[in-house]
Amino acid sequence: MESGYGKNIGIQAVFHGTLGDAGCWLFTRTKPISRHPVFALVFPWLTLMPTITPLIQSGPFEVFRVVSRPFYENTYLIRRVGEPACLVIDPGFEPDAVTAAIDELELEPAAIVLTHGHSDHIAGVGPLRDRWPELPVLIGHGDAEKLTDPVANLSAGYGISVTSPPADSLLRGGEPLVVGAFRAEVAEIPGHSQGHVVFWFTGEPVLVFAGDVLFHEGVGRTDFPDGDFAALASGIITHLYTLPDTAVVLPGHGEPTTIGHEKQHNPFVPLN
């Protein structure tokens, strides 16, 4: 089972459920095999081969994933096949791994796009901006304050102070996300975080970047100060369950799912 950056060696089981969802076991391998010193000695020619492969290929798009500890948050890189420009979606607590993936794939980041402002989804923004100072930051208008407020982004409650550069552009439901050749539809779905946005790229299949709204047979936590389960469920039914059943959901934690699967099997938001 692939989870995280590159080819890996060794497996560990970790329970997650702190910021994103109600909790589940994730099995993730622990060390990039092409970076392992023994591997390099035995198979030196293979260390030159790419060690990260697409998580999803859909129409013109390729999506890559980097899993950031300690919350096992998914950072995504999306590009058009054969083109260097990419979007960085929700960079977490391991920005060096994100940067390594970008460098290995020879990508050129065009923007950082954030589904919401919780610390596990924004911790890598500052380091990425240090590397690419002109990289714009986009977030839903209702969560912009979380970027610079450790209490609002929940990091203060864990004894740390995570902040990010402020947003350069604010996303609103019904207004498309447009960055260069990238265009996605945007919906505001509060409930996990007041200003949470979900966006999707049309194609076969549709690619939905759901953040912490919808997971494989799960939903985002709603016990935070601005949480609201009724709003979350309503938004999922109104904005996501109306997408094609084949639409692929790329969540903020855990593995991909489809809209059709969640309509049938999600115990929190069943579609009767």
N, C-alpha and C positions, 0 to 999 in steps of 0.2 A: 504494500500500500504506500503510495507516494504522498507525502505531506511535507511541504516546506521546500527549501531551496536545494536543488541539485539532486544527484544520486547520493544515497546515504548508506551508512553502515551502522548496524546496531539498532535496536528498537526499544523505546520506552513508552510506557502507558501513563498518561497524565489526565487527571480530572480537571476540566475547565467549567466554569460557570460563574465567574466573578462579575464581569461587566456585561457580557453579551447576552447569554441565555440562561435557562434554568439549570443547565449543567449536563455534561455528557462526557464519556470517556473518548479521548482521541489517542490513537496510536501513531506515533511519529518517530521516524528514524533520526538518529542523533548526530551523524557526522558526514560531511560530504566526502564520498569515497575518492573522488579525483584529487582531493586535497590531503588525503591520508598519506603519511610519509612512506609506509610500507608499500602501499599501492603504487606510489610514484617510483619506487625503486624497482619493483617487479615489472610494472607495465608503463615505462616512461613515455611511450608514444601515445598512450591513451589519455594522459593528463592534458594533452593539447586539444582533446575533443570537447565540444560543448557538453556541459553537465546539467543544463536546464532545458526542459522540453515543454511544449505548450500543455496547459491543463485542458484547454478547450480550443478547438478550431471550428469556426462558424462563418461560412461565407467568406467575406474579405478579412475577417478578424482572427487574430491569435490572442489568447489570454494566458498569461503566466502568473504563477502564484508564489509568494514568499510568505511563510508562516512565522509570525513574530511572537516570541515568548515575552512575558510570562503568561499572557492570556490566550496564546495560540490564536492570534488575530490574523486574518487573511489580508495581505496587501496584494493588490492585483496590478499587473502591467498589461495594457491592451494596445495592440498596434494593428495596422493593416498589413497583411502578409507581404513581405518583401520590402516594406518601408521602415525607415528608422524611427520616425516620430511615434511617440507613445504617450499615453496618459498614465499617471501613477495614482492609484486609487487607494486611499486610506493607509498611508505609511505608518507602521506601528513602531514598537519599541526596539526594533533591530534594523535601523536604517543602513548599517554597513552591509547587511545581507541584500537589501534592496538595491543599493548602489552597485554591489558586486554583480547582481543579476543584470542590471542595466548595462554595465560595462561588458559583461560576457556576451550579451546579445547584441552589442554595438547599437544600442538604442539611443535616441535623443529625446529626452523628456520635453513634452510640450506644455504640460500643466499638471498640478496636483489637484485632484478632485476628491472631496471629502463627503461621505454620506451623512456624517454627523460629527459632533464635536467632543465626544468622550475621549479621554486621554489615550486609550489603547488604539485609537484610530488616527490620532494626530501627532503622536510623540516623535515621529520621524520627519515631520515637516521642516523643522528648523535645520537639522543636519542636511537635508536635501537642498534647502535654499542656500546653505553655506557652499555647497558644491556647485549649484546652478542658481546664481543670485537673481536672475531675471525670470525664474520659473513662477508663473502666477498660481495663486491658491484660490480655489473655488469651493464654496460651501453654501448650504441653504441659509437664507437670510435669518431664519429663526434660531440658528445655532452659532452665529458668528461670534457672539460674546464669549462662548466657551473656549475659543482659541486662546484668549489671553487671561482667562480666569480659572485658576486651579481648583477653586471650590466648585464652580459650575461644571467643569469638565471631569470632576470626580477624583482627580489625582490627589488633592489635598487630603482626602479621607484615607489614603493609603500611605500618608506620611511623606509624599514627594510633591514637587511642584512642577508640573508639566505645563509649558506654555508654547505657543506657536506664533510665528509672524501673523499679523492680521490678514484677513481675506482681501484679495484683489478684486474679486467678483462674487456677487451673491446670486444664488440660484433660487428660482421660484417655480412652483408648480404651474404647468401649462405653458411655460416658456422653455424653449429647447436649450440644451447645453450644446454650445458650439465652440470648438477649439480647432482651428485649422480645418482639416478634412474630417474631423470627428463631429458627429451630430447625434445626440441622444434625446429622448423624451424624458421629461422630469415630472415626478409627482411628489407632493409633500405628504408624508405619512407620519404624523406625530404618534406618541404613545410610549416608545422607548426613550426618545429624546424629542423635546418639543419642536425642534427645527429639522428633524430628520428628513432627508430626501432619498428617494430611490430613482434610479434612471436606467433606461434600457435602450439598446441599440437594435434597430429593426434588421431583420435578416432571417435566414433559415438555419438554425432557429434564432428567435429573439434572445438576446443576452441581457439579463436583468442583474444589475448590481444592487443588491438588497440591503447591504449593511447589516444592521442588527434588527431589522424588521421581521424577516421571514427566514427560517432555517429549515433544514431537512427534518420534517415532522416536529417542528418547534417554532417558537416566536421569541422576540426579544423580551427581556425583563421590563416590567412596568412598575417596579417598586422604588423608582428613583423620584426625587422631588418633583420633576415635571413629567412623570409617567402617567399613562392613562390607557388601561387595557381596552376600554370601549373604543377609544379613538384608533388604537392600533388595529383592532379587529376590523373596524369599519373601513379603514384605509386599505387593508389587505384585500378585503372583499371587493371594494369599489375599484381600486386601481390595479391590483395584481391578478386577482382571479378572473378578470376580464381579458387578460392576455391569452394568447394561444396556449393550449395544454402542453405543447412542445417547448415552450419558452424555458430556457435554462436559467435557474436562479443561482447566482454566485453570492453566497452569504458572507457575513463578516467573520464567522467562525464555523468550522466544520466543513462538510463536503457539499458539493453542488447537488441540486435537486431540480425538479421541474414543477411548473405550475400545475400540470395535470396530476402529478403525484400528491402534491400538497392539498389540492381540492378533495382528493379521495381519502387521504390518510393523516392529515394534520389534526391532532386531537384538540388543539387549542382554538383553531378557527375552522371548524368543519363547514363544508358547503352542503347544506341539506337540499 
